[in-house]
Amino acid sequence: MNDLNAVFSHIDDFCQTFLPPWEGHLISSSIKQSNKPSPLSVS
């Protein structure tokens, strides 16, 4: 179970680092995207 927590932690750290610049790229490149709120986190 501890390995699963470590994997989730690494994925969550990646998403927090990667997603803000990626979302900025999507906005500036006019790629259509959904803005629906989700009850789940991306990671």
Order of alpha helices (4+ residues) and beta strands (2+ residues): alpha
